Amino acid sequence: METIAHWVSQYGYTAIFLLLVLGIVGLPVPDESLLTFAGYLVYKKNLSLFPTYLSAFFGSVCGITISYILGRSLGLYVLHHYGRFFHITQAQIDKVHAWFDRFGTWTLVAGYFIPGVRHFTAVVAGSSELSPLHFALFAYSGALLWITTFISLGYFFGDEWSHVLKQVQHHLDIAAWGAVIVIVFWLIWRFRKRAAK
């Protein structure tokens, strides 16, 4: 984080934009820490609020869009050409597309708050052939909510930003694991229900 803080302090809005693009595409950038630190710099008046929001928003949007494009091009290519080696059928691919059209768009919003998941949801959205309009509506709304949350933490908690961030990340981790457990139990229940028919 020290290196990230140095880059943001040194290069400001450009660093925020580029680091978020790279982080959301999947490189190991501590995105939440970056955003919270940027909010802290706004609090300290080293950065201005509006340009910070713009650079963070467009960095997030560019990163998530690149992931979506990769999923839409490479993801579909891999599934259609090599899916049979993993016993993936066209019918299964169609089911995934239908599921994502019905429920998956909301994971584009929630996924921002789960480290390691946000770029993956965009790849899945692309490979599921989610329309660019629907993708943009949910992914970009999620980006706005996400950057607002963490920039606000840095701004409103000031010098306590790092302590508060650790607490927030701890609770997000608990919530994420809770969601995984619920999903696993739901899948087991659904499998048993189908097997009983």
Contacts in CASP RR format, 6 or more apart in sequence:
PFRMAT RR
TARGET T0000
AUTHOR 0000-0000-0000
METHOD contacts of the structure
MODEL  1
METIAHWVSQYGYTAIFLLLVLGIVGLPVPDESLLTFAGYLVYKKNLSLF
PTYLSAFFGSVCGITISYILGRSLGLYVLHHYGRFFHITQAQIDKVHAWF
DRFGTWTLVAGYFIPGVRHFTAVVAGSSELSPLHFALFAYSGALLWITTF
ISLGYFFGDEWSHVLKQVQHHLDIAAWGAVIVIVFWLIWRFRKRAAK
1 30 0 8 1.000
1 33 0 8 1.000
1 37 0 8 1.000
4 19 0 8 1.000
4 29 0 8 1.000
4 30 0 8 1.000
4 33 0 8 1.000
4 34 0 8 1.000
4 37 0 8 1.000
5 37 0 8 1.000
7 15 0 8 1.000
7 19 0 8 1.000
8 15 0 8 1.000
8 16 0 8 1.000
8 19 0 8 1.000
8 34 0 8 1.000
8 37 0 8 1.000
8 38 0 8 1.000
8 41 0 8 1.000
9 41 0 8 1.000
9 46 0 8 1.000
12 41 0 8 1.000
12 47 0 8 1.000
12 55 0 8 1.000
13 47 0 8 1.000
13 51 0 8 1.000
13 52 0 8 1.000
13 54 0 8 1.000
13 55 0 8 1.000
14 55 0 8 1.000
16 34 0 8 1.000
16 38 0 8 1.000
16 52 0 8 1.000
16 55 0 8 1.000
16 56 0 8 1.000
16 59 0 8 1.000
17 55 0 8 1.000
17 56 0 8 1.000
17 58 0 8 1.000
17 59 0 8 1.000
17 62 0 8 1.000
18 59 0 8 1.000
19 29 0 8 1.000
19 31 0 8 1.000
19 34 0 8 1.000
20 29 0 8 1.000
20 31 0 8 1.000
20 34 0 8 1.000
20 35 0 8 1.000
20 55 0 8 1.000
20 56 0 8 1.000
20 59 0 8 1.000
20 60 0 8 1.000
20 62 0 8 1.000
20 63 0 8 1.000
21 59 0 8 1.000
21 62 0 8 1.000
21 63 0 8 1.000
21 66 0 8 1.000
22 29 0 8 1.000
22 63 0 8 1.000
23 29 0 8 1.000
23 31 0 8 1.000
23 63 0 8 1.000
23 119 0 8 1.000
24 31 0 8 1.000
24 59 0 8 1.000
24 60 0 8 1.000
24 63 0 8 1.000
24 64 0 8 1.000
24 66 0 8 1.000
24 67 0 8 1.000
24 118 0 8 1.000
24 119 0 8 1.000
24 122 0 8 1.000
25 63 0 8 1.000
25 66 0 8 1.000
25 67 0 8 1.000
25 119 0 8 1.000
26 67 0 8 1.000
26 116 0 8 1.000
26 119 0 8 1.000
31 115 0 8 1.000
31 118 0 8 1.000
32 115 0 8 1.000
32 150 0 8 1.000
32 165 0 8 1.000
32 168 0 8 1.000
32 169 0 8 1.000
33 162 0 8 1.000
33 165 0 8 1.000
35 56 0 8 1.000
35 146 0 8 1.000
35 147 0 8 1.000
35 150 0 8 1.000
35 151 0 8 1.000
36 150 0 8 1.000
36 151 0 8 1.000
36 153 0 8 1.000
36 154 0 8 1.000
36 161 0 8 1.000
36 162 0 8 1.000
36 164 0 8 1.000
36 165 0 8 1.000
37 154 0 8 1.000
37 161 0 8 1.000
38 47 0 8 1.000
38 52 0 8 1.000
38 56 0 8 1.000
38 151 0 8 1.000
38 154 0 8 1.000
39 47 0 8 1.000
39 52 0 8 1.000
39 150 0 8 1.000
39 151 0 8 1.000
39 152 0 8 1.000
39 153 0 8 1.000
39 154 0 8 1.000
39 155 0 8 1.000
39 161 0 8 1.000
40 154 0 8 1.000
40 155 0 8 1.000
40 158 0 8 1.000
40 159 0 8 1.000
40 161 0 8 1.000
41 47 0 8 1.000
41 52 0 8 1.000
42 48 0 8 1.000
42 49 0 8 1.000
42 52 0 8 1.000
42 151 0 8 1.000
42 154 0 8 1.000
42 155 0 8 1.000
43 154 0 8 1.000
43 155 0 8 1.000
43 156 0 8 1.000
43 158 0 8 1.000
43 161 0 8 1.000
44 158 0 8 1.000
49 155 0 8 1.000
52 151 0 8 1.000
53 147 0 8 1.000
53 148 0 8 1.000
53 151 0 8 1.000
56 147 0 8 1.000
56 151 0 8 1.000
57 143 0 8 1.000
57 144 0 8 1.000
57 147 0 8 1.000
60 112 0 8 1.000
60 143 0 8 1.000
60 146 0 8 1.000
60 147 0 8 1.000
61 139 0 8 1.000
61 140 0 8 1.000
61 143 0 8 1.000
63 119 0 8 1.000
63 122 0 8 1.000
64 108 0 8 1.000
64 118 0 8 1.000
64 119 0 8 1.000
64 122 0 8 1.000
64 139 0 8 1.000
64 140 0 8 1.000
64 143 0 8 1.000
65 122 0 8 1.000
65 139 0 8 1.000
67 119 0 8 1.000
67 120 0 8 1.000
67 122 0 8 1.000
67 123 0 8 1.000
68 122 0 8 1.000
68 123 0 8 1.000
68 125 0 8 1.000
68 126 0 8 1.000
68 132 0 8 1.000
68 135 0 8 1.000
68 139 0 8 1.000
69 126 0 8 1.000
70 123 0 8 1.000
71 122 0 8 1.000
71 123 0 8 1.000
71 124 0 8 1.000
71 125 0 8 1.000
71 126 0 8 1.000
71 127 0 8 1.000
72 126 0 8 1.000
72 127 0 8 1.000
72 129 0 8 1.000
75 123 0 8 1.000
75 126 0 8 1.000
75 127 0 8 1.000
76 126 0 8 1.000
76 127 0 8 1.000
76 129 0 8 1.000
79 88 0 8 1.000
79 93 0 8 1.000
79 127 0 8 1.000
80 93 0 8 1.000
96 128 0 8 1.000
97 128 0 8 1.000
97 129 0 8 1.000
100 124 0 8 1.000
100 125 0 8 1.000
100 128 0 8 1.000
100 130 0 8 1.000
101 128 0 8 1.000
101 130 0 8 1.000
101 134 0 8 1.000
104 121 0 8 1.000
104 125 0 8 1.000
104 130 0 8 1.000
105 125 0 8 1.000
105 130 0 8 1.000
105 134 0 8 1.000
105 135 0 8 1.000
105 137 0 8 1.000
105 138 0 8 1.000
106 138 0 8 1.000
107 121 0 8 1.000
107 124 0 8 1.000
108 121 0 8 1.000
108 122 0 8 1.000
108 125 0 8 1.000
108 135 0 8 1.000
108 138 0 8 1.000
108 139 0 8 1.000
108 142 0 8 1.000
109 138 0 8 1.000
109 139 0 8 1.000
109 141 0 8 1.000
109 142 0 8 1.000
109 145 0 8 1.000
111 117 0 8 1.000
111 118 0 8 1.000
111 121 0 8 1.000
112 118 0 8 1.000
112 142 0 8 1.000
112 143 0 8 1.000
112 145 0 8 1.000
112 146 0 8 1.000
113 146 0 8 1.000
113 149 0 8 1.000
113 172 0 8 1.000
114 172 0 8 1.000
114 176 0 8 1.000
115 169 0 8 1.000
117 176 0 8 1.000
118 146 0 8 1.000
122 135 0 8 1.000
122 139 0 8 1.000
125 135 0 8 1.000
125 139 0 8 1.000
126 135 0 8 1.000
150 165 0 8 1.000
153 161 0 8 1.000
153 164 0 8 1.000
153 165 0 8 1.000
153 168 0 8 1.000
154 161 0 8 1.000
154 164 0 8 1.000
154 165 0 8 1.000
157 164 0 8 1.000
END
